[in-house]
Amino acid sequence: MSRTLPIVLVLALAAPAPADNWPQWRGPKNDGHSAEKNVPTEWGLDKNVVWKLKLPGRGESTPCVWGDRMFFTSDDGESVVLLCVGTDGKEKWRSPMSNTGQKENGPDKASDASASSSTDGTHVWSFVGGKAAGRLTCHDFDGKLVWEKNLQDYGKFNIQFGTHWTPALYKGRLYLQVMHKNAQLLVCLEAATGKELWKVNRPGYGKGESPDVYSSPFIWEGEGGPLLVSHGNDYCTGHKLENGEEVWRVQGLNPGNNGAWRFISNPMLSPDLVVVPSCKNGPTVGFNPVGAKGDITPENKAELWRLPSSTTFRTPDVVTPVRVGDVVYVSGDGPFWALDAKTGKELYRETLSKGLHRANIVAADGKLYVTSTTGATDVVQAGREFKKVATNTLPDKIYATPAISGGRIYIRGYQFLWAIGAK
């Protein structure tokens, strides 16, 4: 025993740290960050592509990864399926989700396979959006259906460009944002059973396009939290997890009461700063959520800064901002901004690969990965001064946010699932 113990300790200390799973849309903490090191920064058809898997159809959902498996939805002919793919690049199973595939929603013609799955290592939860679908499911890792629920039970979908919400999985519960012209609800379900634990009305401006909400719910963690954050219908609100009670509400996101307002981008959440975008060149608000209550306005001490539309800065319309240290990064369809986290002051504005930007920014190992629908991913060094590390292009159309796990970047395109890493 005395001789063995030191050897075991040495082996334990020498072993590499376990790789991060990517259990939900935007990573381990659902904030766009990966803690992994030595993440690839360069790739192309002939460089650092470990494998590529031909997909049955298009989709915008990001794979969630746990161990040697990943899960995501995809069009498959005239239906939508849930796919389980191994990290070896081989399909393990597929389960039918909906017969409403090949739909085109909105100006981007997004598919019904747009909401991302989430997993806790035992089960996987998935939602099929669109206008006619609405099926929320729980499967086990072998593809067996555990439970299902139709979110149109809360009101027949009435939304211009379809439903694309990704539920938030947090400590055994699913938090849903069901917001369209026939429903303005926040719902909490028991993840294991689908049992409804609570639902609350979440009112907003309610005119024109405003009730059509394309953002998703998120969980803010920090002093006084956690809170459920809902973004849509001209407001951003924070709610208690135990009953949905509203704690704070960000005002002034639609200063002109524009009837063509609709939120797509999600707020950036960090323990002492929430950055709230709007849309269509509207304002962006930064505030400290610790102890925040009531209406968040310039008169509330919680508000740190508020940026109107200017000749240089534009609110992010689709892509969620990301914070690294004391800098907040914002992406448009080519323009890329760095803002001081404390003041909102613009540090720089540069131009990255042109084309629509629909994938969210991913931060890893001091770098930012910014992906265009054209297949180009710009890698930018984090910091207060701009430095582009690389531009990498794949021959695919990419709407999904990259996922990082096991030292690899998994990029889901319309044609292929790409595994990027050292061969």
Secondary structure, DSSP 8 states (H G I E B T S, - for coil): -TTHHHHHHHHHHHS------B-STTTTTTSSEE--SS-----BTTBSEEEEEE-SS------EEETTEEEEEEEETTEEEEEEEETTS-EEEEEEEES--S--BTTTTB-S--S--EE-SSEEEEEE-BTT--EEEEEETTS-EEEEEEGGGGS----TT-B----EEETTEEEEEEEETTEEEEEEEETTT--EEEEEE-----STTTT------EEE-STT--EEEEEETTEEEEEETTT--EEEEE--SSTT--TT----S--EEETTEEEE--STT--EEEE--TT--EEESTTSTTEEEEE---SS----SSS--EEETTEEEEE-SSEEEEEETTT--EEEEEE---S---S--EEETTEEEEE-TTSEEEEEE-SSS--EEEEEE-SS---S--EEETTEEEEE-SSEEEEES--
